[in-house]
């Protein structure tokens, strides 16, 4: 009788003991696939931006310029410009051909749309400056135009000069379609972790204080997947794993806990 009472009290005090994950809980593949699409787009953006910066840095000092890339009509463009913290003035506009050769763009472009993206970038950089300065980290900056025409500016940790890849923090600043008014700021901060790039091994990314993989975690896995045998994003309720198949292609799998 005493044992039964003690067990009953134990269950009341610790109700989660003995419970398992709901069998009806399913992985949110729709959100993940969208994040994967955006992450891959960011990787392409960084590639083309760096090509353009490398070209202009041989001709002039571009340290004071802000840069962003975008895809339009099956071609990649990169914009360089000067900002005063609020406005943005375009100084370079280049386009890449199918062989990734870069040349000055001489066609017609939607200048207002480009200015809006540049203005959002300038204002986000102003907002983010204190975080960047106090964190002592290098960040990649990406612009994404959302389906509702608002403009998102993302800050994700870059590959650091120390040789470490960083994960565990990310920021999104969402502006109106004109890139002027800040509508909201989204952030995810975890324990900021540095990973040395070297001998291939399995890597677990600790995101156990959230229920779903974040865009930053998916970007990290996609960007650095060649350096590891497999990468797992470990959240509170699921594990998402990317690995290279024998065919040479990468795949993702998801498991609920």
N, C-alpha and C positions, 0 to 999 in steps of 0.2 A: 504493500500500500504506500509506504513512504517513498519507494523508488518511483512509483507511478506519479506521485505528486511532484517529486523533484524533476522528473522528465517533463511534466506539463509546464512547470514554471520555467524550465530551460527553454522550451519552445516559445513561450510568451516573450521572454527576454531576448531571444535570438531567433526571430522568425525566419530568417533566410537560410538557416542551417537545414540541409537536406533537400532544399529546393533546387531544381534544375532550370535551365533556360527554357522559355516557352517554346514548344515545338512549332508554333505558328509564326515565330519571328523569322523573317527572311532577310537576306542581305539586300541592301538598296542598290541594285545593279544599275538602275537608271541614273542616279546621282553619280555613281562611280564612273560610269562610261562617259558622262559629261565632263567630269574632272579629268579623265584620261585624255579626252579630246583637247581640252584647254592646256593641259600640261605639255602635250606634244606640240601644240601651237607655240607655247612659250619657248620651248627648246629650239624650234625653227627661228623664232624671233631673235633669240640671242645669237644664233649662228650668223644670220644675215646682218644684224647690227654690228657684230664684231668685224665682219668683212668690210663693211663701209667705213667703220672707224679706223681700221688698219690702213685703208686707202688714203683717207684724208690726213691721218696723223703723219704720213710721210711728206705731206705738202705744207702743213700748217699746224699750229697749236690748237688742238680741239678739246683741251681739258675743260674749258668753260662751256662747252656745248652739251645739250641734252639730246638723246637719240632714242628713236623707237622705230620698229619695223612693223609692216602689215602686209597682208596678201590681198591682191585685188586683180580680177580678171586673169587668174592663173599665173600671176607674176608677183614677185616679192619686191617691195619698195622699202627704203630706209629714209627717214627724215632726220635731219640735224637742225638744231635751232638754238637760239639764245633766249633766255627768260630773265625776268626781273623778280621772280617769285610769284607773279600773278599772270602776266601776259606772256605770249610766246611768239617769237618771230622766226620764220623758216629761213635758214641760210643754205641748206643743202637738201636736195631731193634726188635720190639715185634709184635706179631700177636694175634688177638682175635678169640676165637672159637664162635660157635653159641650161647653159654650161656654167652658170653662176658667175659670169663676167659682169662687172659692175660698170655702169655708165650713167651720165647725167640724164635725168628724166626730162623730156621735152614735150610730153603730151599734155592733155588737159586733165586736171585733177580737181576734186572737190575741196577747195582750199578751206572753206568754213569747217568742214569735218576734220581736216588735219589740224587746224588751229584749235579746235575744241579739244582734240586729243593732247596737243601740246600744252594747252592751258591747264588741263587736268593734271598733266605730268608736273608742270611747274608748281602748281598749288599743293599737290601731294608731297613733292620734295620739301616744300616749306614746312608742311605739317610733320613730316617724318624726320626732319633734321635733328631734333633733340634725341630721338630714339637711336638714330644712326651714330651720333656722336658719343652717346653714353654706352652703347653696346660694344664699341670697338670691333664691329664686324663689317665685312663687305657684303653688299646686297645687290641682287639682280632686280631690275625694275621692269615691269611689263605693263602694257596697256591692253585692255580688252573691252571692246564695245559690246555691251549686253543686248539681248534681244529686245529690251524695252528702250533701247537707244541711249541709256545712261552709259557713262564711261567709268570703268574700274581701273584703278592703278594699283598694281600688286607689288609688294616688296617681299622677296624670298631670299634667304641667305645664299650667297654665292660661294663658289670654291675659294677658300681662303689662301692668301700668300704663304701661310705656314704649311700648306699641303693637306689641310683637313677639309673634309666636306661637313657642312653644318646642317642640323635639322632641329626642329623644336619651336620655331617661331615664324609667324607670317602675318602680314597686314594687308588689308584691302581698303582703299579709299574710293567711295562711289560718288561720282559727280553727276550733275544733270547733263543733258545731251550737248550743252554748250561748253561743258568743262569748267564751269564757273562756280556753281553752288555745290558745296559738299553736302550730300544727302545723308550719308551715314559712314561709319568706320567699323569694319569688322576685323577682329584679330583672333589669333590663336597663339597662346604662349604656353609652353611646356618647359621641362628641363632642357635647356639648350645643350646639345650634345655634339661634340666633334668626333669625326671618324677619320682615321688615317687611311689613305688610299695606298694600297700596296699589294700584299699577297691575297689572291682571291679567297674568299671565305663567305660563309652565310652570315647575313646581317639582319638583326631584328631591330626595327624602329619602334621605340616605346611611345605609343599614343594611347595608353591605357586610361587616360583621363577624359577620353571622348568616345562616343559610340560609333563614329564613322571615320574612315580615312579622310584627312583634310587634303585640300588641293596641294599644299606644300609637301605633304608626305608622298603623294602620287608623283609630283614633279621630281622630288629627290630620287625616288625609285627608278623612274624612267631615265633620268639624266645620268645616274651612276650605275646602272644595272650591268654595264660591261665590266665593271671592276669587282663584282662579287658573283659567287656561284648562284646565289638567290637572295632576294630581299623580301622580308616579311614586314608588313605594317600591322602591328599588334594593337588593336583597340580594346575597349572594355568588353565588347560583345562579339567581336569577330577577328579573324586573321586573314589578310589578303597577301598573296604570295606571287611574285613574278620570278620566272626562271627561263633559262634558255633551253629550248628543246633540241633534240638531235638534228632537226632540220635546219637549225640555226636561227629560227624565229623565236620570239619571246611570247610567253602566254601568262595570263593571270588566272588564279584560282582563289576562291573565297570559301571560308569555313566559319560557321557560327559556333560559338563556344557553348 
